[in-house]
């Protein structure tokens, strides 16, 4: 009996020691926290014209703004990436009389501005990468391809230019599931473009609020 008791004691002691020394794999951090990874986001944006752009040319809020971005989430709090977008502003004025060189015409004037911004950006995140809510600050810079067109009825006066563009903003990512691959991104951003032509003499400025869906992988 004593031998059986001693053998049972040794087995229990060995099991407890093994259980204490065995790695607890379920306590390992998420791969999204341990490794750098990638994130793709598709956005829909509402843009409010600001400053002289609103005062002199178009003061109507636009919801025809889209973008797609690719982001490299580094192991630290910083991520970098690129974003390509489309933005369209329009305003129609009542019929009026306009001078066009030596001609005087009566027409409905429609003002439009189309932009294709191409930007590099950096985000600084304040919370861990696997937190359900991940607030961040955003800075961006690049160029914008612009089409400035004023219509007088069916006649138009288009101008195309490439100009520097930049932006600063605040946002937050929201994971649908902790350690998951899908989520939402909400961002408020001031965007400026140093474009001057016709009615626009001090650049294009807008306040953009966007809602996006993202997918991340490693």
C-alpha positions as CSV (number, residue, x, y, z in Angstrom):
1,X,0.0,0.0,0.0
2,X,2.8,2.4,0.8
3,X,4.4,1.7,-2.6
4,X,1.1,2.4,-4.3
5,X,0.7,5.7,-2.4
6,X,4.2,6.8,-3.1
7,X,3.8,6.1,-6.9
8,X,0.5,8.0,-7.0
9,X,2.2,10.9,-5.2
10,X,5.0,11.0,-7.7
11,X,2.6,10.9,-10.7
12,X,0.5,13.7,-9.3
13,X,3.6,15.8,-8.6
14,X,5.0,15.2,-12.1
15,X,1.7,16.2,-13.7
16,X,1.4,19.4,-11.7
17,X,5.0,20.3,-12.6
18,X,4.5,19.6,-16.3
19,X,1.2,21.6,-16.3
20,X,3.0,24.6,-14.8
21,X,5.9,24.4,-17.2
22,X,3.9,23.8,-20.4
23,X,3.4,26.8,-22.6
24,X,0.0,28.4,-22.4
25,X,-0.6,29.0,-26.1
26,X,-4.0,30.6,-25.6
27,X,-2.3,33.5,-23.7
28,X,-0.1,34.5,-26.7
29,X,-0.8,37.9,-28.2
30,X,-2.7,38.1,-31.4
31,X,-0.7,37.8,-34.6
32,X,-1.9,41.4,-35.4
33,X,-0.1,42.6,-32.3
34,X,3.1,40.4,-32.8
35,X,3.6,41.1,-36.5
36,X,3.4,43.9,-39.0
37,X,0.4,43.5,-41.2
38,X,-1.7,45.1,-44.0
39,X,-5.0,46.8,-44.2
40,X,-7.2,47.8,-47.2
41,X,-10.0,50.4,-46.7
42,X,-12.9,51.6,-49.0
43,X,-14.4,54.9,-48.0
44,X,-17.5,57.0,-48.7
45,X,-17.1,60.7,-47.8
46,X,-19.2,63.7,-47.3
47,X,-17.3,67.0,-48.0
48,X,-18.2,70.5,-46.8
49,X,-16.5,73.4,-48.8
50,X,-14.7,75.9,-46.6
51,X,-13.2,79.3,-46.7
52,X,-12.9,81.2,-50.0
53,X,-13.8,78.0,-52.0
54,X,-17.2,78.1,-50.4
55,X,-17.6,81.9,-50.5
56,X,-16.5,82.4,-54.1
57,X,-17.3,79.2,-56.0
58,X,-19.3,76.3,-54.5
59,X,-20.9,76.2,-51.1
60,X,-22.9,72.9,-51.5
61,X,-22.0,69.8,-49.5
62,X,-20.9,66.9,-51.7
63,X,-21.5,63.2,-51.1
64,X,-19.9,62.1,-54.4
65,X,-16.6,61.3,-52.8
66,X,-14.9,57.9,-52.7
67,X,-11.5,56.5,-52.0
68,X,-9.5,53.3,-51.5
69,X,-6.3,53.0,-49.5
70,X,-3.7,50.4,-48.7
71,X,-2.0,50.6,-45.3
72,X,1.1,49.0,-43.7
73,X,0.6,48.6,-40.0
74,X,4.0,48.5,-38.4
75,X,4.9,46.9,-35.1
76,X,4.9,50.2,-33.4
77,X,2.0,52.7,-33.1
78,X,2.6,54.1,-36.6
79,X,1.2,53.0,-40.0
80,X,1.9,54.3,-43.5
81,X,0.1,53.9,-46.8
82,X,-1.3,55.4,-49.9
83,X,-4.8,56.5,-50.8
84,X,-6.4,57.3,-54.2
85,X,-9.8,59.1,-54.4
86,X,-12.5,60.8,-56.4
87,X,-14.2,64.0,-55.3
88,X,-16.9,66.0,-57.1
89,X,-18.5,69.4,-56.2
90,X,-21.3,71.1,-58.1
91,X,-23.5,74.2,-57.8
92,X,-26.2,75.5,-60.3
93,X,-27.1,79.2,-60.3
94,X,-30.3,80.7,-61.6
95,X,-30.4,82.1,-65.1
96,X,-28.4,85.3,-65.4
97,X,-26.6,87.5,-68.0
98,X,-22.8,87.0,-68.4
99,X,-20.1,88.7,-70.3
100,X,-18.0,86.4,-72.5
101,X,-15.4,88.5,-74.3
102,X,-17.4,90.8,-76.6
103,X,-20.5,88.7,-76.2
104,X,-23.3,88.9,-73.7
105,X,-25.2,85.7,-73.0
106,X,-28.1,84.7,-70.9
107,X,-27.6,81.2,-69.4
108,X,-27.9,79.0,-66.4
109,X,-24.4,78.7,-64.9
110,X,-23.3,75.4,-63.4
111,X,-20.0,75.3,-61.5
112,X,-18.2,72.0,-61.1
113,X,-14.9,70.8,-59.6
114,X,-13.6,67.3,-59.9
115,X,-10.6,66.1,-58.0
116,X,-8.5,62.8,-58.1
117,X,-6.3,63.1,-55.1
118,X,-3.3,60.7,-54.9
119,X,-1.7,60.8,-51.5
120,X,0.7,59.1,-49.1
121,X,-0.3,59.2,-45.4
122,X,0.8,58.3,-41.9
123,X,-1.4,57.4,-38.9
124,X,-0.4,57.3,-35.3
125,X,-2.5,55.0,-33.2
126,X,-3.1,55.5,-29.4
127,X,-4.2,52.0,-28.4
128,X,-3.0,48.4,-29.2
129,X,-3.7,47.0,-32.7
130,X,-6.1,44.4,-31.4
131,X,-8.2,46.8,-29.3
132,X,-11.8,47.0,-30.3
133,X,-11.6,50.8,-30.7
134,X,-8.4,52.2,-32.1
135,X,-8.3,56.1,-32.3
136,X,-5.6,57.7,-34.4
137,X,-4.3,61.0,-35.9
138,X,-3.7,61.3,-39.6
139,X,-1.5,63.4,-41.9
140,X,-1.3,63.1,-45.7
141,X,0.3,64.8,-48.7
142,X,0.5,64.3,-52.4
143,X,-1.0,65.7,-55.6
144,X,-4.5,66.2,-57.0
145,X,-5.6,66.0,-60.6
146,X,-8.3,68.7,-61.0
147,X,-10.9,69.5,-63.6
148,X,-12.4,73.0,-63.1
149,X,-15.4,73.4,-65.5
150,X,-18.0,76.2,-65.6
151,X,-21.0,75.5,-67.8
152,X,-23.1,78.3,-69.5
153,X,-26.1,76.2,-70.6
154,X,-24.5,73.5,-72.8
155,X,-21.3,75.4,-73.4
156,X,-18.3,74.9,-71.0
157,X,-15.0,76.3,-70.2
158,X,-12.8,73.5,-68.8
159,X,-9.4,73.8,-67.1
160,X,-7.3,70.8,-66.0
161,X,-4.3,71.1,-63.6
162,X,-2.2,69.0,-61.2
163,X,-1.7,70.7,-57.9
164,X,-0.2,69.8,-54.4
165,X,-2.7,68.6,-51.9
166,X,-2.5,67.8,-48.1
167,X,-4.7,66.8,-45.2
168,X,-4.8,66.4,-41.4
169,X,-7.4,64.6,-39.4
170,X,-8.6,62.4,-36.6
171,X,-10.2,59.0,-36.8
172,X,-10.8,55.7,-35.3
173,X,-10.9,52.1,-36.4
174,X,-13.6,49.7,-34.9
175,X,-13.1,46.0,-35.1
176,X,-16.3,43.9,-35.6
177,X,-14.6,41.1,-33.7
178,X,-11.6,41.1,-31.4
179,X,-8.7,39.5,-33.3
180,X,-10.9,39.6,-36.4
181,X,-10.0,40.8,-40.0
182,X,-13.0,43.1,-40.7
183,X,-14.0,46.5,-39.2
184,X,-15.1,50.0,-39.8
185,X,-13.1,53.3,-40.0
186,X,-14.5,56.7,-39.3
187,X,-12.4,59.8,-40.0
188,X,-12.8,63.6,-40.0
189,X,-10.2,65.3,-42.2
190,X,-9.3,68.8,-43.3
191,X,-8.2,68.7,-46.9
192,X,-6.5,71.5,-48.8
193,X,-5.3,71.9,-52.5
194,X,-3.3,74.8,-53.8
195,X,-5.4,75.4,-56.9
196,X,-6.1,78.8,-58.4
197,X,-8.2,79.5,-61.5
198,X,-11.2,81.7,-62.3
199,X,-13.5,82.0,-59.3
200,X,-11.0,80.1,-57.1
201,X,-8.2,82.4,-56.1
202,X,-7.1,81.0,-52.7
203,X,-7.1,77.3,-53.1
204,X,-9.6,74.5,-52.5
205,X,-10.4,73.6,-48.8
206,X,-13.0,71.2,-47.4
207,X,-13.9,69.3,-44.2
208,X,-14.4,65.7,-45.0
209,X,-16.2,63.1,-42.9
210,X,-15.8,59.5,-44.1
211,X,-17.0,56.1,-43.2
212,X,-15.1,53.1,-44.4
213,X,-14.9,49.4,-44.3
214,X,-11.6,47.6,-44.0
215,X,-10.0,44.2,-44.2
216,X,-6.7,43.4,-42.6
217,X,-4.4,40.4,-43.0
218,X,-0.8,39.3,-42.1
